Amino acid sequence: MTTRRGFLASLLAASSLPTLGWAAAGAPAWIAAARAPGGDFALFGLDAGGAETFRVALPARGHAGAGHPTRAEAVAFARRPGTFALVVDCARGAVRHRLSPPEGVHFNGHGVFIHDGAVLATVEQQADDSRGQIGFWDVAAGYRRMGAAPTGGIGPHDLRLMPDGRTLVVANGGIATDPSDRRKLNLDTMRPNLGYLDLEGAPLEQVALAPDLWKNSIRHLAVRGDGLVGFAMQWQGALSDPVPLLGLHRRGAAPVLAAAPGAQGLAMRGYAGSIAFAGDGAEVAITSPRGGRVQRFTPEGAFLGEMARADVCGLAAHPDGLLASDGLGALIVLSAGRPRLAARHDLAWDNHIVTLPRTA
């Protein structure tokens, strides 16, 4: 467990320095990683219409990212298990810092700014046994490593800040992996859970799945403004029967699990790649690049419908509903289930679209 009292003075000093806000980077609404036709990788900013506002080269395939709440700065994470996270000056198109985890530790593709942007929290795991931890980095000190705290599970992947600004929620996927080849080592004994921690890393609450769903790895998270958490799962068992790939949870209550009926549930092929609440919070959706589907549900877990789209994965809230991306460069707005093409780029979008905290 770590403490942050020692860097408050440096935060106050840094707050007086002039910084560029997101308007200087073209006022992007989202960031996303993609592969260009020549095989190069980059992090892109996207405005409200889906147009590119900036791009910054990455040394390898990216996964997700984290946007600073006030300044035009983002952190791009490598595909898990990764050994780099790049701090990007989005206004100037430059890499400011390259973060590396401690020896024997890997980044797991996600992170979030906390303490109003003063600290970066990164999802990590131990290479030898996949025990999860959250790493803490002092932003004002040039992203100096401050320490780490356990996530309460193994194979963590996604991490979000709750609306109260004082609580983290982490998806402990439950899968131990070989860091050299991503081989899964413990499918017969995996125990996924959803964990809540305070900003110091102290555990507050943990939610486990029923034993018959222990092979349902909790992977990705979305949080609605009132504290409702959505989580997307990936089934590690046989695909003969539909299994719930969407979970919904409020602190102190039991989780609600949801699946599309019959053949529609089977079409997801046991894999949910991303999750998001719609812009108005009235629905939640999950994607499956393996099944080529976006499936929509009510916040209570009732199935609303689906859109078929090859290699669709990225998903984020949009003012008109949801924004989805695919491996063919399309950005699609889903408004009450009705799709429209927002933009198309000569790119292969990666797994996630990350909503920026603000664009001012």
NUTOR-112779 format. One record per residue (C-alpha): residue in three letters; z, x, y. Coordinates in pm, 1 decimal, padded with zeros to 6 digits. Example, Ala and Ser with C-alpha at 12.3 -4.5 7.8 and 13.67 -1.06 7.14 Angstrom:
residues 2
{atom "ALA", {00780.0, 01230.0, -00450.0}};
{atom "SER", {00714.0, 01367.0, -00106.0}};
This chain:
residues 360
{atom "MET", {00000.0, 00000.0, 00000.0}};
{atom "THR", {-00075.7, 00119.4, 00349.9}};
{atom "THR", {00050.3, 00073.3, 00704.3}};
{atom "ARG", {-00135.6, 00048.1, 01035.3}};
{atom "ARG", {00142.2, 00102.1, 01289.3}};
{atom "GLY", {00045.5, 00464.3, 01345.7}};
{atom "PHE", {-00291.5, 00396.1, 01504.4}};
{atom "LEU", {-00206.0, 00126.5, 01762.7}};
{atom "ALA", {-00201.7, 00379.1, 02047.6}};
{atom "SER", {-00550.0, 00503.4, 01961.5}};
{atom "LEU", {-00676.1, 00144.9, 01948.2}};
{atom "LEU", {-00551.8, 00079.7, 02300.1}};
{atom "ALA", {-00724.0, 00393.8, 02425.1}};
{atom "ALA", {-01050.4, 00305.6, 02254.2}};
{atom "SER", {-01050.2, -00046.4, 02395.9}};
{atom "SER", {-01106.3, 00093.4, 02746.1}};
{atom "LEU", {-01431.9, 00265.7, 02650.0}};
{atom "PRO", {-01759.8, 00087.7, 02730.2}};
{atom "THR", {-01941.0, -00043.6, 02422.1}};
{atom "LEU", {-02263.5, -00231.1, 02363.7}};
{atom "GLY", {-02238.1, -00590.7, 02246.1}};
{atom "TRP", {-02470.4, -00767.4, 02005.5}};
{atom "ALA", {-02698.9, -00879.5, 02288.6}};
{atom "ALA", {-02808.9, -00516.2, 02321.1}};
{atom "ALA", {-02935.1, -00531.3, 01960.7}};
{atom "GLY", {-03145.9, -00842.3, 02022.7}};
{atom "ALA", {-02865.7, -01093.5, 01961.8}};
{atom "PRO", {-02907.7, -01109.0, 01582.5}};
{atom "ALA", {-02748.2, -01394.9, 01395.2}};
{atom "TRP", {-02759.7, -01223.6, 01056.8}};
{atom "ILE", {-02807.0, -00885.3, 00892.0}};
{atom "ALA", {-02971.4, -00823.8, 00554.9}};
{atom "ALA", {-03092.4, -00529.5, 00348.6}};
{atom "ALA", {-03447.6, -00514.6, 00215.1}};
{atom "ARG", {-03708.0, -00292.4, 00051.4}};
{atom "ALA", {-04031.3, -00218.6, 00239.9}};
{atom "PRO", {-04370.0, -00208.2, 00060.9}};
{atom "GLY", {-04366.4, 00171.8, 00047.2}};
{atom "GLY", {-04035.4, 00167.6, -00138.8}};
{atom "ASP", {-03812.4, 00260.0, 00155.7}};
{atom "PHE", {-03491.9, 00068.2, 00220.3}};
{atom "ALA", {-03345.6, -00050.4, 00550.1}};
{atom "LEU", {-03089.1, -00277.8, 00711.0}};
{atom "PHE", {-03240.8, -00548.8, 00932.4}};
{atom "GLY", {-03111.3, -00771.3, 01208.6}};
{atom "LEU", {-03247.7, -01127.1, 01218.7}};
{atom "ASP", {-03235.9, -01364.3, 01513.8}};
{atom "ALA", {-03185.5, -01741.4, 01499.5}};
{atom "GLY", {-03553.1, -01793.4, 01420.0}};
{atom "GLY", {-03565.9, -01531.3, 01145.6}};
{atom "ALA", {-03744.5, -01265.3, 01354.4}};
{atom "GLU", {-03650.4, -00899.7, 01317.6}};
{atom "THR", {-03431.9, -00763.2, 01597.5}};
{atom "PHE", {-03366.2, -00414.6, 01459.6}};
{atom "ARG", {-03405.3, -00204.0, 01148.6}};
{atom "VAL", {-03219.9, 00109.7, 01041.4}};
{atom "ALA", {-03325.5, 00316.3, 00740.2}};
{atom "LEU", {-03094.2, 00338.3, 00438.3}};
{atom "PRO", {-03094.1, 00626.9, 00188.2}};
{atom "ALA", {-03104.8, 00390.6, -00111.0}};
{atom "ARG", {-03092.2, 00024.0, -00199.7}};
{atom "GLY", {-02844.9, -00173.5, 00007.3}};
{atom "HIS", {-02637.3, -00471.0, -00098.7}};
{atom "ALA", {-02424.1, -00647.2, 00161.9}};
{atom "GLY", {-02282.3, -00551.5, 00501.0}};
{atom "ALA", {-02014.0, -00619.7, 00757.7}};
{atom "GLY", {-02068.8, -00686.8, 01126.6}};
{atom "HIS", {-01820.4, -00582.5, 01392.5}};
{atom "PRO", {-01685.6, -00886.1, 01582.2}};
{atom "THR", {-01766.2, -00758.7, 01932.2}};
{atom "ARG", {-01987.6, -00452.1, 01936.9}};
{atom "ALA", {-02335.8, -00395.6, 01797.6}};
{atom "GLU", {-02210.3, -00209.1, 01494.8}};
{atom "ALA", {-02250.7, -00289.2, 01127.9}};
{atom "VAL", {-02156.6, -00127.3, 00798.6}};
{atom "ALA", {-02423.7, -00126.9, 00527.0}};
{atom "PHE", {-02293.4, -00091.8, 00171.2}};
{atom "ALA", {-02477.0, 00061.8, -00122.0}};
{atom "ARG", {-02549.3, -00140.5, -00431.1}};
{atom "ARG", {-02243.8, -00125.0, -00654.4}};
{atom "PRO", {-02107.9, 00103.5, -00781.9}};
{atom "GLY", {-02191.6, 00288.7, -00461.8}};
{atom "THR", {-02086.2, 00612.8, -00302.0}};
{atom "PHE", {-02197.7, 00543.6, 00054.6}};
{atom "ALA", {-02131.6, 00301.0, 00334.4}};
{atom "LEU", {-02319.5, 00363.7, 00659.3}};
{atom "VAL", {-02180.3, 00269.2, 00999.4}};
{atom "VAL", {-02488.5, 00168.1, 01199.5}};
{atom "ASP", {-02529.4, 00150.2, 01575.9}};
{atom "CYS", {-02757.4, -00153.3, 01572.5}};
{atom "ALA", {-02844.4, -00131.6, 01943.9}};
{atom "ARG", {-02965.6, 00228.1, 01920.8}};
{atom "GLY", {-03091.0, 00219.9, 01563.5}};
{atom "ALA", {-02878.9, 00515.0, 01457.9}};
{atom "VAL", {-02627.1, 00590.1, 01184.7}};
{atom "ARG", {-02294.1, 00683.4, 01343.7}};
{atom "HIS", {-02088.0, 00757.9, 01033.3}};
{atom "ARG", {-02138.1, 00790.7, 00659.8}};
{atom "LEU", {-01828.8, 00680.5, 00469.0}};
{atom "SER", {-01750.8, 00813.3, 00123.2}};
{atom "PRO", {-01474.2, 00681.1, -00102.3}};
{atom "PRO", {-01212.3, 00919.6, -00241.3}};
{atom "GLU", {-01295.6, 01114.0, -00556.3}};
{atom "GLY", {-01285.0, 00890.1, -00862.5}};
{atom "VAL", {-01344.4, 00574.5, -00657.3}};
{atom "HIS", {-01658.4, 00368.9, -00591.5}};
{atom "PHE", {-01753.1, 00115.1, -00328.6}};
{atom "ASN", {-01841.2, -00224.6, -00474.3}};
{atom "GLY", {-02091.4, -00353.4, -00220.3}};
{atom "HIS", {-01882.5, -00558.7, 00023.5}};
{atom "GLY", {-01634.0, -00523.6, 00307.7}};
{atom "VAL", {-01505.5, -00694.3, 00619.0}};
{atom "PHE", {-01362.3, -00605.5, 00959.3}};
{atom "ILE", {-01002.0, -00714.4, 01018.5}};
{atom "HIS", {-00749.5, -00686.6, 01302.0}};
{atom "ASP", {-01016.8, -00800.7, 01552.5}};
{atom "GLY", {-01243.2, -00514.7, 01448.3}};
{atom "ALA", {-00981.2, -00240.1, 01456.8}};
{atom "VAL", {-00991.6, -00186.0, 01079.1}};
{atom "LEU", {-01265.6, -00195.3, 00817.1}};
{atom "ALA", {-01157.5, -00315.6, 00471.4}};
{atom "THR", {-01380.7, -00211.4, 00180.2}};
{atom "VAL", {-01393.4, -00334.8, -00179.2}};
{atom "GLU", {-01349.8, -00048.5, -00425.0}};
{atom "GLN", {-01268.3, 00028.5, -00785.7}};
{atom "GLN", {-01134.3, 00322.8, -00982.0}};
{atom "ALA", {-01410.0, 00487.1, -01182.4}};
{atom "ASP", {-01197.7, 00549.2, -01491.8}};
{atom "ASP", {-01066.8, 00195.8, -01557.4}};
{atom "SER", {-01226.8, -00031.2, -01291.0}};
{atom "ARG", {-00891.9, -00118.7, -01131.6}};
{atom "GLY", {-00964.4, -00279.9, -00798.3}};
{atom "GLN", {-00845.7, -00170.5, -00457.9}};
{atom "ILE", {-00911.5, -00241.0, -00091.7}};
{atom "GLY", {-00970.1, 00065.1, 00122.6}};
{atom "PHE", {-00867.3, 00063.1, 00490.1}};
{atom "TRP", {-01049.7, 00259.9, 00760.8}};
{atom "ASP", {-00937.1, 00317.5, 01120.3}};
{atom "VAL", {-01236.9, 00223.7, 01336.2}};
{atom "ALA", {-01112.2, 00379.5, 01662.1}};
{atom "ALA", {-01052.6, 00711.1, 01485.8}};
{atom "GLY", {-01414.9, 00731.7, 01372.1}};
{atom "TYR", {-01351.4, 00532.4, 01054.2}};
{atom "ARG", {-01079.9, 00763.2, 00928.1}};
{atom "ARG", {-00950.1, 00669.2, 00585.0}};
{atom "MET", {-00602.2, 00516.7, 00616.5}};
{atom "GLY", {-00512.4, 00423.5, 00259.4}};
{atom "ALA", {-00566.5, 00158.0, -00003.1}};
{atom "ALA", {-00395.8, -00135.9, -00170.6}};
{atom "PRO", {-00457.9, -00291.3, -00515.4}};
{atom "THR", {-00657.9, -00613.2, -00540.1}};
{atom "GLY", {-00461.7, -00744.5, -00837.7}};
{atom "GLY", {-00751.8, -00727.1, -01082.0}};
{atom "ILE", {-01037.5, -00518.9, -01212.4}};
{atom "GLY", {-01399.8, -00509.4, -01104.7}};
{atom "PRO", {-01354.4, -00668.4, -00758.7}};
{atom "HIS", {-01672.0, -00746.0, -00570.1}};
{atom "ASP", {-01656.2, -00966.3, -00260.1}};
{atom "LEU", {-01392.3, -00981.1, 00014.0}};
{atom "ARG", {-01350.8, -01224.0, 00303.6}};
{atom "LEU", {-01113.2, -01275.6, 00594.5}};
{atom "MET", {-00957.7, -01620.9, 00598.4}};
{atom "PRO", {-00977.1, -01835.0, 00915.9}};
{atom "ASP", {-00612.3, -01766.1, 01000.0}};
{atom "GLY", {-00707.0, -01401.9, 01064.2}};
{atom "ARG", {-00404.0, -01287.6, 00862.2}};
{atom "THR", {-00517.7, -01331.2, 00503.1}};
{atom "LEU", {-00779.7, -01171.1, 00279.9}};
{atom "VAL", {-00935.6, -01334.1, -00025.0}};
{atom "VAL", {-01091.3, -01114.1, -00292.0}};
{atom "ALA", {-01310.0, -01192.0, -00593.0}};
{atom "ASN", {-01174.3, -00995.2, -00887.6}};
{atom "GLY", {-01467.9, -01016.3, -01124.4}};
{atom "GLY", {-01274.2, -00903.4, -01430.9}};
{atom "ILE", {-01545.6, -00675.0, -01569.8}};
{atom "ALA", {-01478.8, -00307.5, -01640.5}};
{atom "THR", {-01796.7, -00103.0, -01601.6}};
{atom "ASP", {-01921.0, 00243.8, -01677.6}};
{atom "PRO", {-01994.8, 00391.5, -01332.5}};
{atom "SER", {-02281.5, 00601.0, -01465.6}};
{atom "ASP", {-02494.5, 00313.7, -01597.8}};
{atom "ARG", {-02315.8, -00013.3, -01500.0}};
{atom "ARG", {-02260.9, -00090.0, -01870.0}};
{atom "LYS", {-02000.5, -00365.2, -01921.2}};
{atom "LEU", {-01707.7, -00245.1, -02130.2}};
{atom "ASN", {-01461.7, -00532.4, -02176.7}};
{atom "LEU", {-01642.1, -00864.7, -02210.3}};
{atom "ASP", {-01405.2, -00979.9, -02485.3}};
{atom "THR", {-01092.5, -00913.6, -02279.3}};
{atom "MET", {-01201.7, -00974.5, -01918.6}};
{atom "ARG", {-00970.4, -01173.2, -01690.0}};
{atom "PRO", {-01129.7, -01274.0, -01358.0}};
{atom "ASN", {-00915.8, -01406.7, -01075.2}};
{atom "LEU", {-00923.6, -01504.9, -00711.2}};
{atom "GLY", {-00664.3, -01311.3, -00513.1}};
{atom "TYR", {-00510.5, -01369.0, -00170.1}};
{atom "LEU", {-00346.0, -01079.8, 00013.2}};
{atom "ASP", {-00206.0, -01016.7, 00357.7}};
{atom "LEU", {-00370.1, -00760.2, 00586.2}};
{atom "GLU", {-00139.4, -00488.5, 00454.6}};
{atom "GLY", {-00259.0, -00556.5, 00100.2}};
{atom "ALA", {00052.9, -00737.6, -00022.3}};
{atom "PRO", {-00027.6, -01011.5, -00279.0}};
{atom "LEU", {00024.3, -01370.8, -00166.3}};
{atom "GLU", {-00136.1, -01585.5, -00435.7}};
{atom "GLN", {-00355.8, -01542.6, -00741.2}};
{atom "VAL", {-00573.0, -01802.6, -00909.9}};
{atom "ALA", {-00695.2, -01749.2, -01267.2}};
{atom "LEU", {-00950.1, -01943.7, -01466.9}};
{atom "ALA", {-00868.9, -02128.9, -01789.8}};
{atom "PRO", {-00895.8, -01918.2, -02108.7}};
{atom "ASP", {-01224.1, -02079.6, -02214.1}};
{atom "LEU", {-01377.0, -01952.2, -01887.9}};
{atom "TRP", {-01245.9, -01595.2, -01896.2}};
{atom "LYS", {-01603.8, -01474.3, -01936.3}};
{atom "ASN", {-01695.5, -01633.1, -01602.9}};
{atom "SER", {-01689.3, -01339.2, -01362.1}};
{atom "ILE", {-01588.3, -01439.2, -01007.0}};
{atom "ARG", {-01836.5, -01249.2, -00788.8}};
{atom "HIS", {-01907.1, -01384.8, -00440.0}};
{atom "LEU", {-01719.5, -01579.6, -00175.8}};
{atom "ALA", {-01771.9, -01816.0, 00114.5}};
{atom "VAL", {-01499.3, -01951.7, 00341.4}};
{atom "ARG", {-01516.9, -02270.5, 00547.5}};
{atom "GLY", {-01345.5, -02294.1, 00883.6}};
{atom "ASP", {-01061.3, -02506.3, 00746.5}};
{atom "GLY", {-00973.7, -02254.1, 00475.4}};
{atom "LEU", {-01167.5, -02400.9, 00182.0}};
{atom "VAL", {-01289.3, -02110.1, -00032.1}};
{atom "GLY", {-01604.5, -02129.6, -00238.4}};
{atom "PHE", {-01667.2, -01877.5, -00515.4}};
{atom "ALA", {-01978.8, -01804.3, -00718.1}};
{atom "MET", {-01952.6, -01695.9, -01080.6}};
{atom "GLN", {-02164.3, -01515.3, -01339.7}};
{atom "TRP", {-02122.4, -01612.4, -01703.7}};
{atom "GLN", {-02098.4, -01326.9, -01955.2}};
{atom "GLY", {-02111.8, -01540.5, -02269.1}};
{atom "ALA", {-02385.7, -01723.6, -02459.0}};
{atom "LEU", {-02620.7, -01938.5, -02250.2}};
{atom "SER", {-02644.5, -02229.6, -02494.0}};
{atom "ASP", {-02439.2, -02467.9, -02277.4}};
{atom "PRO", {-02416.6, -02514.9, -01901.1}};
{atom "VAL", {-02107.9, -02356.9, -01749.4}};
{atom "PRO", {-01967.0, -02404.5, -01399.9}};
{atom "LEU", {-02096.8, -02138.1, -01164.0}};
{atom "LEU", {-01933.5, -02279.5, -00849.6}};
{atom "GLY", {-01563.0, -02288.7, -00775.0}};
{atom "LEU", {-01376.9, -02439.8, -00479.1}};
{atom "HIS", {-01018.9, -02360.7, -00391.9}};
{atom "ARG", {-00749.3, -02439.0, -00138.5}};
{atom "ARG", {-00434.7, -02230.4, -00136.8}};
{atom "GLY", {-00156.8, -02388.0, -00336.5}};
{atom "ALA", {-00391.3, -02611.4, -00538.1}};
{atom "ALA", {-00581.7, -02579.8, -00863.0}};
{atom "PRO", {-00946.7, -02470.5, -00836.6}};
{atom "VAL", {-01226.7, -02724.2, -00869.6}};
{atom "LEU", {-01517.6, -02601.9, -01082.2}};
{atom "ALA", {-01866.5, -02748.7, -01062.1}};
{atom "ALA", {-02195.7, -02727.4, -01248.1}};
{atom "ALA", {-02530.9, -02898.9, -01218.7}};
{atom "PRO", {-02591.5, -03145.8, -01501.2}};
{atom "GLY", {-02787.8, -03077.5, -01817.6}};
{atom "ALA", {-03113.2, -02887.9, -01789.2}};
{atom "GLN", {-03050.3, -02815.3, -01420.5}};
{atom "GLY", {-02731.8, -02634.4, -01511.1}};
{atom "LEU", {-02908.5, -02434.7, -01782.5}};
{atom "ALA", {-03183.0, -02339.6, -01536.1}};
{atom "MET", {-02937.1, -02116.6, -01348.2}};
{atom "ARG", {-02924.5, -01891.0, -01657.2}};
{atom "GLY", {-02551.5, -01839.6, -01615.9}};
{atom "TYR", {-02592.0, -01648.5, -01290.7}};
{atom "ALA", {-02499.7, -01731.6, -00931.9}};
{atom "GLY", {-02605.2, -01454.1, -00693.8}};
{atom "SER", {-02487.2, -01580.5, -00353.3}};
{atom "ILE", {-02287.5, -01865.5, -00203.7}};
{atom "ALA", {-02257.7, -02023.8, 00141.5}};
{atom "PHE", {-02132.0, -02333.9, 00315.5}};
{atom "ALA", {-02383.4, -02514.0, 00532.0}};
{atom "GLY", {-02355.7, -02472.9, 00907.6}};
{atom "ASP", {-02169.1, -02801.7, 00945.3}};
{atom "GLY", {-01957.1, -02741.0, 00634.1}};
{atom "ALA", {-02078.1, -03064.9, 00474.3}};
{atom "GLU", {-02217.7, -02893.7, 00164.9}};
{atom "VAL", {-02197.6, -02569.4, -00028.3}};
{atom "ALA", {-02474.7, -02399.2, -00222.9}};
{atom "ILE", {-02527.2, -02122.3, -00477.3}};
{atom "THR", {-02843.0, -01931.2, -00567.8}};
{atom "SER", {-02979.7, -01785.6, -00889.9}};
{atom "PRO", {-03254.1, -01521.5, -00865.7}};
{atom "ARG", {-03271.7, -01524.4, -01246.6}};
{atom "GLY", {-03327.4, -01897.2, -01258.1}};
{atom "GLY", {-03516.5, -01928.6, -00930.3}};
{atom "ARG", {-03288.5, -02201.2, -00797.0}};
{atom "VAL", {-03078.1, -02299.6, -00496.9}};
{atom "GLN", {-02827.4, -02566.0, -00601.0}};
{atom "ARG", {-02633.0, -02776.8, -00351.7}};
{atom "PHE", {-02296.2, -02947.9, -00393.2}};
{atom "THR", {-02050.5, -03147.3, -00187.5}};
{atom "PRO", {-01728.0, -02968.8, -00086.2}};
{atom "GLU", {-01562.3, -03174.6, -00361.9}};
{atom "GLY", {-01797.6, -03031.0, -00626.4}};
{atom "ALA", {-02047.4, -03316.3, -00675.3}};
{atom "PHE", {-02404.3, -03202.9, -00741.0}};
{atom "LEU", {-02648.8, -03291.2, -00461.3}};
{atom "GLY", {-02975.5, -03138.2, -00575.7}};
{atom "GLU", {-03171.4, -02817.8, -00605.3}};
{atom "MET", {-03468.8, -02625.0, -00472.6}};
{atom "ALA", {-03685.2, -02416.4, -00703.1}};
{atom "ARG", {-03784.5, -02080.5, -00552.4}};
{atom "ALA", {-03880.0, -01762.0, -00736.8}};
{atom "ASP", {-03640.1, -01467.9, -00688.3}};
{atom "VAL", {-03421.8, -01648.5, -00436.3}};
{atom "CYS", {-03078.8, -01496.3, -00379.5}};
{atom "GLY", {-02962.6, -01442.2, -00018.6}};
{atom "LEU", {-02781.7, -01738.1, 00134.0}};
{atom "ALA", {-02601.6, -01798.9, 00464.5}};
{atom "ALA", {-02494.3, -02076.5, 00695.5}};
{atom "HIS", {-02759.9, -02195.4, 00942.3}};
{atom "PRO", {-02716.1, -02435.3, 01237.2}};
{atom "ASP", {-02948.4, -02678.6, 01055.8}};
{atom "GLY", {-02794.0, -02628.5, 00713.2}};
{atom "LEU", {-02854.2, -02317.4, 00501.8}};
{atom "LEU", {-03073.7, -02007.3, 00523.9}};
{atom "ALA", {-03208.4, -01859.7, 00198.6}};
{atom "SER", {-03407.2, -01540.4, 00135.4}};
{atom "ASP", {-03622.0, -01427.1, -00155.5}};
{atom "GLY", {-03779.1, -01115.3, -00298.3}};
{atom "LEU", {-04118.3, -01206.4, -00151.5}};
{atom "GLY", {-04002.4, -01179.2, 00209.5}};
{atom "ALA", {-03948.8, -01547.1, 00287.8}};
{atom "LEU", {-03664.5, -01690.8, 00494.8}};
{atom "ILE", {-03621.5, -02061.4, 00422.8}};
{atom "VAL", {-03406.2, -02316.1, 00603.3}};
{atom "LEU", {-03262.3, -02592.7, 00385.4}};
{atom "SER", {-03164.4, -02893.2, 00595.3}};
{atom "ALA", {-03007.5, -03171.4, 00385.7}};
{atom "GLY", {-03208.6, -03034.6, 00094.4}};
{atom "ARG", {-03541.7, -03031.2, 00278.3}};
{atom "PRO", {-03692.9, -02679.9, 00291.0}};
{atom "ARG", {-03897.3, -02531.2, 00572.4}};
{atom "LEU", {-04026.1, -02179.0, 00610.2}};
{atom "ALA", {-03848.8, -02009.6, 00902.2}};
{atom "ALA", {-04023.2, -01671.6, 00874.2}};
{atom "ARG", {-04197.3, -01441.3, 00632.0}};
{atom "HIS", {-04173.2, -01062.1, 00635.4}};
{atom "ASP", {-04355.5, -00796.2, 00435.4}};
{atom "LEU", {-04028.6, -00711.4, 00265.0}};
{atom "ALA", {-03831.9, -00775.6, -00053.3}};
{atom "TRP", {-03498.6, -00912.0, 00062.2}};
{atom "ASP", {-03194.9, -00793.0, -00130.1}};
{atom "ASN", {-02905.4, -01003.8, -00259.8}};
{atom "HIS", {-02731.1, -01115.3, 00056.5}};
{atom "ILE", {-02763.3, -01244.3, 00410.4}};
{atom "VAL", {-02454.5, -01160.9, 00615.9}};
{atom "THR", {-02363.2, -01384.6, 00908.3}};
{atom "LEU", {-02252.0, -01189.3, 01214.6}};
{atom "PRO", {-01921.1, -01294.4, 01369.6}};
{atom "ARG", {-02085.5, -01350.8, 01707.7}};
{atom "THR", {-02402.8, -01260.4, 01894.0}};
{atom "ALA", {-02273.4, -01213.7, 02247.7}};
